[in-house]
Amino acid sequence: AQSVTQLGSHVSVSEGALVLLRCNYSSSVPPYLFWYVQYPNQGLQLLLKYTSAATLVKGINGFEAEFKKSETSFHLTKPSAHMSDAAEYFCAVSDPLGGYNKLIFGAGTRLAVHP
Amino acid sequence: DVKVTQSSRYLVKRTGEKVFLECVQDMDHENMFWYRQDPGLGLRLIYFSYDVKMKEKGDIPEGYSVSREKKERFSLILESASTNQTSMYLCASSYGHRVLEKLFFGSGTQLSVL
């Protein structure tokens, strides 16, 4: 069965510092992987997705993530944090053999950015 | 822009009541989903539907049912609400039948069962 583990339920960084949010997955076949962001009082929005093309995926708002099969990881990074990046981030996995658009989400990481 | 609209932002119900959560999308998407979001647990899939009148159980369907009579509307039903169903409920939709397409989410309904 697929699963997603996000290390660290809360991450705090200074404005301008590197953002690193960790995601490890468990899947029996090479999966599709996603990062979603949830701003306060809003639904989730897609940041980026990996679908077996390039292993380094660039998303919106300067975020990127690298698929590492050997480490079963898909960590999210941003070189320089901005105050507006404060939100909750969710990693999700989908088994391409599972059919339809069923995503399994991680528990989420809340990112705080302080001046 | 795709819009997924959930009928209520906040809802307070009593134990044992029948509760309807409504979701409407305006982009002719085939797939619709109901998730519940709880702190520390992320999003868990309750039910999804890939076509009108079709439904599939997700990971936590117990205590819930769904209805999809029209393509744009997907309803979540709590037959007899219980306090452990207090949660944030998120509706989502997506196009087509492939996992590559992104989900569009509504803003959520915070349900409190007293």
Boltz contact constraints between the chains, C-beta under 6 A:
constraints:
  - contact:
      token1: [A, 32]
      token2: [B, 99]
      max_distance: 6.0
  - contact:
      token1: [A, 42]
      token2: [B, 107]
      max_distance: 6.0
  - contact:
      token1: [A, 43]
      token2: [B, 105]
      max_distance: 6.0
  - contact:
      token1: [A, 43]
      token2: [B, 106]
      max_distance: 6.0
  - contact:
      token1: [A, 43]
      token2: [B, 107]
      max_distance: 6.0
  - contact:
      token1: [A, 44]
      token2: [B, 105]
      max_distance: 6.0
  - contact:
      token1: [A, 46]
      token2: [B, 102]
      max_distance: 6.0
  - contact:
      token1: [A, 51]
      token2: [B, 100]
      max_distance: 6.0
  - contact:
      token1: [A, 94]
      token2: [B, 99]
      max_distance: 6.0
  - contact:
      token1: [A, 96]
      token2: [B, 99]
      max_distance: 6.0
  - contact:
      token1: [A, 100]
      token2: [B, 50]
      max_distance: 6.0
  - contact:
      token1: [A, 101]
      token2: [B, 31]
      max_distance: 6.0
  - contact:
      token1: [A, 101]
      token2: [B, 94]
      max_distance: 6.0
  - contact:
      token1: [A, 101]
      token2: [B, 99]
      max_distance: 6.0
  - contact:
      token1: [A, 105]
      token2: [B, 42]
      max_distance: 6.0
  - contact:
      token1: [A, 105]
      token2: [B, 43]
      max_distance: 6.0
  - contact:
      token1: [A, 106]
      token2: [B, 42]
      max_distance: 6.0
  - contact:
      token1: [A, 107]
      token2: [B, 40]
      max_distance: 6.0
  - contact:
      token1: [A, 107]
      token2: [B, 41]
      max_distance: 6.0
  - contact:
      token1: [A, 107]
      token2: [B, 42]
      max_distance: 6.0
  - contact:
      token1: [A, 108]
      token2: [B, 42]
      max_distance: 6.0
